[in-house]
Amino acid sequence: MKSIFLFLFFSLAAAFVIPEKTYAQELKFEFKDLPDTTIYLVRYYGPYKYYADTSISKNGVVKFEASKHQRGVYAVWLPGNSYYEFILDNERVHLQIDDARNMINSTTVLQSENNKIFFVYVRKMIEYNDHLKKLNDQYAASSGNENQLSKIKKEIQDETIIWNKYKRNLAESSEPLFVSQLIWLTVDVEYPDSLKDADGNFSDQKTIHQYYVDHYWDGVNLKEPGLIQTPVFSSKLDAYFSQNGILQQADTVIKYSVLLLNEMDQIDSSNYVFSYTLDFLMNKYDQMQIVGMDKVFWHLGRNYYCPPNNKAWWITPENLDKICKRVSELQNSLIGLTAANLILTDSTEKKWISLYDIKTEYTVLYFWDPNCGHCKTQTPKLQQLYEQKLKKRGVEVYAVAYATGDAFADWKKFIADNKLTFINVGLTKSIYEQMMKDVTPLLQYTTMESLYYSDVYDVFSTPKVFVLDKDKKILIKQISVETLEVYMDELTGHKGDPIILSPEEQH
């Protein structure tokens, strides 16, 4: 599926001029040996840098008027494509840099409470990273020496704990300065001793993980607009919604997405933390290939973008229409919903067969096209699986084919050539022609949902597999026939049975 959000994600940031109530302030930088030249001020929007302002250096001095800029992390872009980061937070900034080759350690902060703390923090971080690299190098060189490896590993763990405590203490002592929020974004979750077992170990991984999720954003003020003007908010957000963070299961992601969004300012159009986060989530789960995760896109789209719940004030009407169209396409085919009934004809075009009339514990709903290359390989495998496993277990297959125009003859030939014995129905040539002429006569046999099944079930590419339970609730979808075999073995109590479709054929 084409991503709706990929092109939105970057275009908005470049156009943002973020107003905020500020105080008159000057940014002044004194660089030793800097030639007179054009110097740029750049800002962050997520992990990306954007142009913010221009100045001319004179005798090594660079000045910017900064009251028009929102607080956050900024950088002075210097000749040779090097840049020098600092914090802007409603205060005059005056920094002196004596060595262009070692700007961090040669900086003297003459004015700016935020930057006094920021440069102490950055220097400490460099020191920690250098020490950690040495320990890691020692660890790599000690391969085979278990005692030495254990000792170095313990030292690495201890250093990491000390560094995290330092960051936490610095963040707490720096409030309410903006630098405090910047540091909080880098602080790792600390686990209390109450979570340890009798042996003093954190052994209950489920409880540990839940504590991690619940305390991940501790200290961070998610209503702070400057978060989006740092390079670390985006990486923290990405880690939270990764395999190492929140369980990548649709309902869980939805739950924690809503909790997070509710902590943000959803009204102030000068605060882009909410818009960035919401677009990030929509983009991520629009593209994700994990089965069932389209429910996240659908839920967020329905509850934050589409009328009457439109909170996405930054989206153009054209893009909003695209989002809401996709939400509408997904709404009937999500895992957990009851599948819409289908009533379609077999190849004789005389016998109408209803999906709801199939009274089995499980039903495989299969959409395919006789002229689709992948369908030509998957459909015979489905027949093999049906004959050797599914039919014996009382599992029926309801296969819906695209059979209009010339495909009608191809469909009938494919059924005969491959001896397909499961239920085969389709939107056939004459039915389609009647439907285009006047649908009314067909409605005594079928429904509009059946005739427009591709819209109802979001079938815009084939093959497409759904598994339904006895109540026709959707259990899983969009899996290959090979994966279907493994899934149905487990679902029907035959886990461990010999696999018919060999692993090398799986997709």
C-alpha positions in Angstrom: 0.0 0.0 0.0 1.3 3.5 -0.8 2.0 5.5 2.2 -0.2 8.5 2.6 2.0 10.2 5.2 5.5 9.9 3.8 5.3 13.0 1.8 3.6 14.9 4.5 6.1 14.2 7.2 8.8 16.5 5.9 7.0 19.1 3.9 5.3 20.6 7.0 8.4 21.2 9.0 10.2 23.1 6.3 7.3 25.6 6.1 6.8 26.1 9.9 7.5 29.5 11.3 6.8 28.7 15.0 5.6 31.8 16.8 5.7 32.0 20.6 5.5 34.7 23.2 9.1 35.6 23.8 11.4 38.3 25.2 13.8 40.4 23.2 17.1 38.5 23.2 20.4 38.5 21.4 22.6 35.5 20.4 26.2 36.4 20.4 29.1 34.1 19.5 32.8 35.0 19.5 34.8 32.5 17.4 38.6 32.8 17.4 40.1 33.1 13.9 36.6 33.0 12.2 36.8 34.9 8.9 34.2 37.5 7.9 31.6 35.4 6.1 28.0 34.4 5.9 26.8 32.3 8.9 23.5 30.5 9.2 21.4 29.7 12.2 19.7 26.3 11.9 16.9 24.8 14.0 15.7 21.3 14.6 12.4 19.8 13.7 12.6 16.2 14.9 15.9 14.8 13.8 16.2 17.2 10.9 17.9 20.6 10.6 16.2 23.5 8.8 17.3 27.0 8.0 16.3 29.6 10.6 18.3 32.8 10.0 21.3 34.4 8.4 24.1 36.7 9.8 27.5 38.0 8.8 30.5 37.4 11.0 32.7 40.4 11.7 36.1 40.0 13.4 35.0 36.5 14.6 31.7 37.8 16.2 28.4 36.4 15.0 25.0 37.9 16.2 21.4 36.9 15.7 18.2 38.4 17.0 16.4 35.4 18.4 13.0 36.6 19.8 11.2 35.3 16.8 12.4 31.7 17.4 10.9 29.1 19.7 13.0 27.6 22.4 15.0 24.5 21.7 18.3 23.2 20.4 19.8 25.3 17.6 23.1 25.3 15.8 25.4 27.9 14.2 26.4 26.6 10.8 30.0 27.4 10.1 32.3 27.3 7.0 33.4 23.8 6.1 29.9 22.3 7.0 30.7 22.1 10.7 28.1 23.3 13.2 28.0 24.4 16.8 24.9 23.5 19.0 23.5 25.5 21.8 20.2 26.1 23.7 17.8 29.0 23.1 15.3 29.7 25.9 14.1 33.3 26.3 17.4 34.5 27.5 20.4 36.4 26.1 23.1 34.0 24.9 26.8 35.0 24.8 29.3 32.3 24.1 33.1 32.5 23.5 34.7 29.7 21.5 38.5 29.7 21.5 39.4 26.6 19.4 37.4 25.7 16.3 38.9 22.2 16.4 37.6 21.6 19.9 34.6 23.8 20.2 32.8 22.0 23.1 35.8 22.0 25.5 36.9 25.5 24.5 33.6 27.2 25.1 33.1 29.8 27.8 29.5 30.6 28.6 29.5 34.3 29.4 25.6 34.6 29.5 22.9 31.9 29.5 21.9 29.7 32.4 20.7 27.0 30.1 24.0 26.8 28.2 26.1 26.8 31.4 24.4 23.5 32.3 24.2 22.3 28.7 28.0 22.4 28.1 28.7 20.8 31.4 26.3 18.0 30.4 27.8 17.6 26.9 31.4 17.5 28.2 30.3 14.9 30.8 28.6 12.9 28.0 31.8 12.9 25.9 33.8 11.7 28.9 31.3 8.9 29.6 31.2 7.8 25.9 35.0 7.7 25.7 35.2 5.6 28.8 32.5 3.3 27.6 34.3 2.8 24.3 37.5 1.8 26.1 35.5 -0.7 28.2 33.9 -2.1 25.1 37.2 -2.4 23.3 38.6 -4.3 26.4 35.6 -6.6 26.3 36.1 -7.4 22.6 39.8 -8.1 23.3 39.0 -10.4 26.2 37.1 -13.1 24.2 37.5 -16.5 25.9 38.5 -15.1 29.3 35.2 -15.5 31.1 36.4 -14.0 34.4 37.7 -10.9 32.6 34.5 -10.6 30.5 32.3 -10.8 33.6 34.4 -8.1 35.3 34.2 -5.7 32.4 30.5 -6.4 31.8 29.9 -5.5 35.5 32.0 -2.3 35.1 30.0 -1.3 32.0 26.7 -1.8 33.9 27.9 0.2 36.9 29.1 3.0 34.7 25.8 3.1 32.9 23.9 3.3 36.2 26.1 6.1 37.4 25.7 8.1 34.2 22.0 7.7 34.3 21.8 8.8 37.9 24.0 11.8 37.0 21.6 12.8 34.2 18.5 12.4 36.4 20.0 14.5 39.2 21.1 17.2 36.7 17.6 17.3 35.1 15.9 17.6 38.5 18.3 20.4 39.7 17.9 22.3 36.4 14.2 22.8 36.5 12.4 24.9 35.3 15.0 25.7 32.6 14.5 24.2 29.2 17.8 22.3 29.4 16.1 20.2 32.1 13.6 18.9 29.5 16.4 18.2 27.1 18.2 16.1 29.6 15.0 14.3 30.8 14.6 13.1 27.2 17.9 11.2 27.5 17.3 9.7 31.0 16.7 5.9 31.1 14.0 4.3 33.2 15.3 3.3 36.7 13.7 0.2 38.3 13.0 0.3 42.1 14.4 -2.4 44.4 10.8 -3.5 45.1 10.8 -5.2 41.7 13.7 -7.5 42.6 13.1 -11.1 43.6 14.4 -12.8 46.7 17.8 -13.2 45.1 18.1 -9.5 44.3 17.5 -9.9 40.6 14.9 -8.3 38.2 13.6 -11.7 37.1 9.9 -10.9 36.4 10.3 -9.6 32.8 6.6 -8.9 32.3 6.5 -6.7 35.4 9.8 -5.0 34.4 8.5 -4.3 30.9 5.3 -2.9 32.2 7.2 -0.6 34.6 9.4 0.5 31.7 6.3 1.4 29.5 4.5 3.2 32.4 7.6 5.3 33.4 9.2 5.9 30.0 8.2 9.5 29.9 8.8 10.4 33.5 10.1 14.0 33.9 9.2 15.0 30.3 6.6 17.7 30.0 4.8 16.6 26.8 3.1 20.0 26.6 6.5 21.7 26.2 6.6 23.0 22.6 10.4 23.1 22.5 10.6 19.3 22.6 10.1 19.1 18.9 13.0 21.6 18.5 15.5 19.0 19.8 17.2 16.1 18.0 16.4 13.7 20.8 12.6 13.8 21.1 12.1 11.9 17.8 14.6 9.2 18.8 12.9 8.7 22.2 9.5 8.5 20.5 10.7 6.0 17.9 12.2 3.8 20.6 9.0 3.8 22.6 7.0 2.5 19.6 9.6 -0.1 18.6 10.0 -3.8 19.1 11.9 -3.0 22.3 9.3 -0.7 23.6 5.5 -1.1 23.5 4.3 -4.5 22.4 3.6 -4.3 18.6 0.0 -5.4 18.8 -2.6 -3.1 17.5 -4.8 -2.7 20.6 -1.7 -2.1 22.8 -0.3 0.5 20.4 -3.6 2.2 20.2 -3.9 2.3 24.0 -0.5 3.9 24.6 -0.8 6.2 21.6 -3.9 7.7 23.0 -2.5 8.0 26.5 0.6 9.8 25.0 -1.4 12.1 22.8 -3.7 13.0 25.7 -0.7 14.4 27.6 0.0 16.9 24.7 -1.5 20.2 23.9 -3.9 19.4 21.1 -5.3 22.9 20.6 -2.4 25.4 20.5 -1.4 25.7 16.8 2.0 27.0 17.8 2.8 23.8 19.6 3.8 21.1 17.1 4.6 18.3 19.5 1.1 16.9 19.1 1.1 17.2 15.3 4.5 15.7 15.0 3.7 12.7 17.2 0.3 12.0 15.5 1.8 12.2 12.0 4.7 10.0 13.1 2.3 7.3 14.4 0.1 7.5 11.3 3.2 7.3 9.0 4.7 4.4 11.0 1.6 2.2 11.1 0.5 3.1 7.5 3.7 1.5 6.3 4.1 -1.4 8.8 3.9 -4.9 7.4 3.0 -6.6 10.7 -0.4 -8.3 10.3 -3.3 -6.4 11.8 -1.4 -3.1 12.5 -3.6 -1.3 10.0 -6.0 -1.0 12.9 -3.8 1.6 14.4 -3.9 3.8 11.3 -7.7 3.3 11.2 -8.2 4.2 14.8 -6.0 7.3 14.8 -7.5 8.4 11.5 -11.1 8.0 12.7 -10.5 9.7 16.1 -8.1 12.5 15.2 -8.3 13.3 11.5 -11.7 12.5 10.1 -14.9 14.4 10.8 -16.5 14.8 13.3 -13.3 14.2 15.2 -10.9 16.4 13.2 -8.2 17.6 15.4 -5.5 17.6 12.7 -5.7 21.4 12.0 -2.5 21.2 10.0 -3.8 18.9 7.3 -5.0 20.3 4.0 -8.5 19.3 2.8 -7.0 17.3 -0.1 -4.8 15.2 2.2 -7.6 14.9 4.7 -9.8 13.4 2.0 -7.1 10.8 1.2 -6.7 9.8 4.9 -10.4 9.5 5.4 -10.9 7.5 2.2 -8.3 5.0 3.5 -10.0 4.9 6.9 -13.3 4.1 5.2 -11.6 1.4 3.1 -10.3 -0.3 6.2 -13.3 -0.1 8.5 -15.0 -3.4 7.5 -11.9 -5.7 7.3 -10.1 -5.2 10.6 -9.0 -8.1 12.7 -11.6 -8.6 15.5 -14.6 -7.3 13.5 -17.4 -9.6 12.2 -16.8 -10.1 8.5 -19.4 -8.7 6.2 -21.6 -11.4 4.5 -20.9 -12.2 0.8 -23.5 -13.8 -1.5 -22.0 -14.6 -4.9 -22.5 -17.1 -7.7 -20.5 -20.2 -8.6 -19.2 -20.7 -12.1 -22.7 -21.6 -13.4 -23.9 -18.1 -12.6 -27.1 -19.7 -11.2 -26.3 -20.9 -7.7 -25.8 -18.1 -5.1 -23.7 -19.1 -2.1 -23.7 -17.2 1.1 -20.6 -16.9 3.3 -22.9 -16.8 6.4 -24.4 -20.2 5.4 -21.1 -22.0 6.0 -21.5 -23.6 9.4 -18.0 -24.6 10.3 -15.7 -23.8 13.3 -13.4 -21.9 10.9 -13.7 -20.5 7.4 -10.8 -19.4 5.1 -12.0 -16.4 3.0 -9.7 -16.2 0.0 -9.7 -13.4 -2.6 -7.9 -14.1 -5.9 -7.6 -13.4 -9.6 -7.1 -16.2 -12.2 -4.7 -13.8 -14.1 -2.6 -12.8 -11.1 0.8 -14.3 -11.2 1.1 -14.9 -7.4 -2.5 -16.2 -7.3 -1.5 -18.9 -9.9 1.1 -20.3 -7.4 -0.8 -19.7 -4.2 -4.2 -21.1 -5.2 -3.1 -24.6 -6.1 -1.2 -24.7 -2.7 -4.4 -23.7 -1.0 -6.2 -26.6 -2.8 -3.4 -29.0 -1.6 -3.8 -27.7 2.0 -7.6 -28.0 1.8 -7.5 -31.6 0.6 -4.8 -32.8 2.9 -5.6 -30.9 6.1 -8.4 -28.3 6.2 -11.3 -30.4 4.9 -10.6 -33.2 7.3 -10.7 -30.8 10.2 -14.0 -29.3 9.1 -12.5 -26.0 7.8 -14.1 -24.6 4.7 -12.6 -22.3 2.1 -14.8 -19.7 0.5 -12.8 -18.4 -2.5 -13.9 -15.2 -4.2 -12.5 -14.6 -7.7 -12.3 -11.7 -10.0 -14.2 -13.2 -12.9 -15.5 -10.3 -15.0 -14.9 -9.9 -18.8 -12.4 -12.3 -20.3 -11.4 -13.4 -16.7 -14.6 -15.4 -16.5 -13.4 -18.1 -18.9 -9.9 -18.0 -17.3 -11.5 -18.5 -13.9 -13.5 -21.6 -15.0 -10.5 -23.1 -16.8 -8.3 -22.6 -13.7 -10.8 -24.3 -11.5 -11.0 -27.3 -13.8 -7.3 -27.5 -14.5 -6.3 -27.3 -10.9 -9.3 -29.4 -9.6 -10.3 -26.8 -7.0 -12.8 -28.5 -4.7 -13.4 -25.8 -2.2 -16.3 -23.3 -2.6 -15.6 -21.1 -5.6 -17.7 -18.0 -6.2 -17.0 -14.8 -8.1 -18.2 -11.5 -9.5 -18.9 -13.0 -12.9 -19.1 -11.6 -16.4 -22.9 -11.5 -16.7 -23.5 -10.5 -13.1 -21.1 -7.6 -13.5 -22.7 -6.5 -16.8 -26.1 -6.5 -15.2 -24.7 -4.6 -12.2 -23.4 -1.9 -14.5 -26.8 -1.7 -16.3 -29.2 -1.9 -13.4 -28.4 -3.5 -10.1 -32.0 -3.8 -8.9 -32.8 -7.3 -10.3 -29.6 -8.7 -8.6 -30.7 -7.5 -5.1 -33.3 -10.3 -4.8 -30.3 -12.7 -4.7 -27.4 -10.7 -3.2 -26.4 -7.5 -1.6 -24.5 -4.3 -2.6 -21.7 -5.3 -0.2 -21.3 -8.5 -2.1 -21.2 -6.9 -5.5 -18.7 -4.3 -4.2 -16.7 -6.8 -2.2 -13.3 -5.3 -3.1 -14.3 -2.0 -1.4 -15.8 -3.8 1.6 -12.8 -6.1 2.2 -10.1 -3.7 0.9 -9.2 -6.0 -1.9 -7.0 -3.9 -4.2 -4.3 -6.6 -4.6 -4.5 -10.3 -4.7 -4.3 -12.9 -3.3 -5.7 -12.0 0.1 -6.5 -14.4 2.9 -8.8 -14.0 5.9 -9.5 -16.6 8.6 -12.9 -16.4 10.3 -14.2 -18.1 13.4 -17.6 -19.8 13.6 -19.3 -16.4 14.2 -17.4 -15.0 11.2 -15.2 -12.8 13.3 -11.9 -12.0 11.6 -9.1 -13.8 13.4 -6.2 -13.0 11.0 -5.7 -11.6 7.5 -3.1 -10.9 4.8 -1.0 -14.0 5.3 0.5 -16.3 2.7 -1.0 -19.8 2.2 2.2 -21.3 3.7 1.7 -19.2 6.8 -1.9 -20.2 6.8 -0.9 -23.8 7.1 1.1 -23.1 10.3 -1.6 -20.9 11.7 -4.4 -23.4 11.1 -2.3 -26.3 12.5 -2.1 -24.4 15.8 -5.6 -23.1 15.7 -7.1 -26.6 15.2 -5.0 -28.3 17.8 -2.5 -29.9 15.3 0.6 -27.9 16.2 3.6 -30.0 15.4 1.9 -31.9 12.5 4.2 -32.4 9.5 4.3 -29.4 7.2 2.9 -29.9 3.7 4.1 -26.7 2.1 7.9 -26.7 2.5 9.6 -23.8 4.4 11.6 -22.7 1.4 8.4 -21.9 -0.4 7.2 -19.5 2.3 7.1 -15.8 1.7 
